[in-house]
Amino acid sequence: MTISAGAAGVEDELSFGDDVAIAPTSVADAAEAHLRRLLFSGALQAGQELRDTVVARQLGIARPTARAAVSRLVAEGLLEREPGHSARVRSFSAADIRDSCAVRRLIEREAVRRIIGESRDTAPVARALEAFRLAGESWSAGPDADARFHTAVVAASGSVRLARMFAALASEIRLMIGLLRSRYHSLTELYDEHAALLAALQAGEVEHALALWTSHIDDAETYLLQSLPDGDPDLDPGEGQP
């Protein structure tokens, strides 16, 4: 379902899908969950405005309830709202993307070292990968499945502090994964990439596993940077092109 909501001569179009009326039980929770699925599936674009009135009308709920659902996503860092303005889907700058990926490398590479070096149990990671497989081709489930896999890897390291640091990035990572949708032909392709990561982890060759993990994060970083409206300001012309 697509609607238009105009204000001050500006028309905004939001696609919320068909048959999305929210059930009368736990309305704010249901609205939040639906908006979260749209964000993680890539259905809402970076910088897109989400007016409380539009959300309320599209989901068939009261405006205060819509605002409460949106405010939760703002608090989580998935949406942004400046004083006196409507919320917008969070946008990432080149610096944001580089910083997030750099922190991911630090955390996940250390987790990989610990898992292999200490022969730690990878069964929870395998279960996360199986859940990823069961997501099929549902891109709305993709970011959650992807993030849960990486969360399981960090947790398998046995470091509470690494897990805590990674958890602080979880929502941001999910949103960035949603932006990677056009990078892959299918969710199965993304699943296969993670299956290779698990295989390397279980093989126990630390340098190979680290190289694969670094390449995985590097590829995401490069694609996200090239997807910025003006491209990556620090990327030389032709660099990163096939």
N, C-alpha and C positions, 0 to 999 in steps of 0.2 A: 504494500500500500504506500503510495506517495502522496504527500500533501504539500501545500505551499502556505507559508505564513509570512505575510508582508508587514513591514514596519518601516516608517521613514523612507518609503520608496524602495526598500530593499526586500527582495523575495528570497526566502530560504526554503530549499527543498530537502526533506529528510525522508529516507526510505526505511520504514520500520518493519516491512514484511506484512504478509496477510495474516488475518486471524490472530491478532496479538493482544486482544482485550485481556486485561489483568483480572484474575479471579478475586472475589471480595475478601479472601482470607490472606493475611500477611501481605497486604497490598504493596507497601513500600519495599519489602524484601523481594517480591515478585518483579516489581518494576526495576529494581536495582539489578537483579539477575538477568533480566531481559536486555537491559542496556549494556551490561557487561559482556553478554554474548555478542552483541552487535559490535562492540569495541574490539573484542578479541578475534572476531571473524574478518575484520577489515572492512565491514559494511559502512562504518563511519570513518570519514577521512580526518587526517591530522588537521587541526585548526577549525573543523566544522562546528558551527554553533548549535547548541542544544538549549532552546528556550523552554523554560518550565511550562509555559502555556501550550507549546507544541507537543511536548512530551505528554502532558496531561490529556490533551485532546486525542492524540494518537493511541494512547493506552487506555483511554476511558476511565481515568482516575481523577481525583481532586488535585488542583494545582499545588496545595501545600504538601500533599503526598508525593507528587512528582518532584517538587523541590527537595524534599527530604532524601529521595532516592538519588537525585543528582548530587546533592551535597555530600553524600557518603562516598561517591566516586571521586569527588573533588578532594576530600580528605585523604583518600587512598592514593592520590596523585595521578589518576587516570584521566581526569578532567581538570581544567583550569578555570578559575572564575575571578576576574578582577572586580573590585568594589563597584557596584552600580551597573555591572554588565552581566550578560548571560554567560553560562558556562560554555566552554569550548573543549573539543577533544584535544588532549595534550599534544603539542608539537615538540619535536626534538631538533636541536641545533646540531651542527657538526661536532661541537665541543661536547654536547650531551652524549652523543653516540660514541665518540671516542672514549670518553671517561667511563661510561657504562661497560663497554667491551673490555677496557683495560682492567677494570675491577673484576670482571668475570674471569679473565685469564688468570689473574692472581689467585682467585679463590678456587676455580675449577682445576687448574693445573696442580695446585698443592693437594687438592683432594685426590686427584689421580695418582700422584706420587705416594700418598699415604695408603691408598687402597692396594696398590701393587706392592709397595715396599713392605707393608705389614700383612700382606695376604688376607685382606679383609673380605668379608662376605659380600658378594655382589648380587645375592638373590633378590633383595629389595629393588635393585636397579632393573633386574630382569622382569620383575613384576610390573614396574612402571613402564617398561618397554612393551609388555604384553597389553597393558591398558591403552597404550598409544596405538597398537595394532587394531584393537577393538574399536577405536574411534572411526575406523574406516576412512571415508573421504569427507567427513564432516569438518569443514574448516573452522566452524564455530567452536569445535572441541580441540582443534589443533594447538592453539597457544597453551591451553591448560595441560594437555598431554605432553607437550614439549617441555614446559617449565617443570612439570612433575618429574620427568626423567632426570633433568639436571639437578633438581632438588634432592632426588634420591641418591644421585652420585655424591653430592656434597655431604649428605647425611651419612653415607656409607663410610666416609673418611673417619668417622668417630670423633670429629672435632666439633664441639658445641659452638665454639666461637666462629668457625668457618660457616656453620649452618646458620647462625644468627646473622652474620653479615650478608649471606646470600638471600635470606628471607627478606631483608630490607630492600632488596632489588627485585623481588618476585613480581610485583605488579608492573613495574617498568619493563621487565623482561617480557612478560606476557604481551604487553602492548606493542613492543618492538617486533615480537614474533608475528603478531597480527599484520604488521606492515610488510612482512616478508612474503605474504601470500602470492604475489605475482612472480616471486623468484622461483617458485616450484610449479611444475606441471600438475602435480597432484599431492595430496597429503601422504600418499604411499611413498613418494619420492623422499619426502622429509623423514618419514619413518625409517626407510632404508638407510638413510644417513646416520640415524641414531643407532640402528642395529649394528652398523659398522663400528661405532664408538664403543658399544658394549663388548663387541667381539675383541676389540683391541684391549679393552680393560681386562677381560678374562684371559687373554693370551699371556698377560704378565710381562710384556716387553715395554718397559716404561718409556723409553725414548720414542718408540713408534706410537704409543698411545698419546703421549704429549704432543707429538707432531700432528696427529690426526685431530686432537682437540683444538690445538691452536688454529689449524686450517679451518675448522668448523666455525669458530668464532670470527676469524679474519674474514671469511667469506660473507658472513652476515653483516659485519661492519662495513665492508666495501659496498655491498648492495644498498644498505641503508643510506650511506653517504651519497652514493650516486643517485638515490631516489629523492634527495632534497630538491626543492623547487629550483634552486640555482646550481644543483650539483654540489660536489665537494669542492670548496674554494681552494683547497690545497692539493687537489689531484691534477697532475699534468695532463694536458690534452692527449687523448689516446691511451693513457694509463688505465689499466683495469678492463680495457676493451678486448674482445676476442680477436 
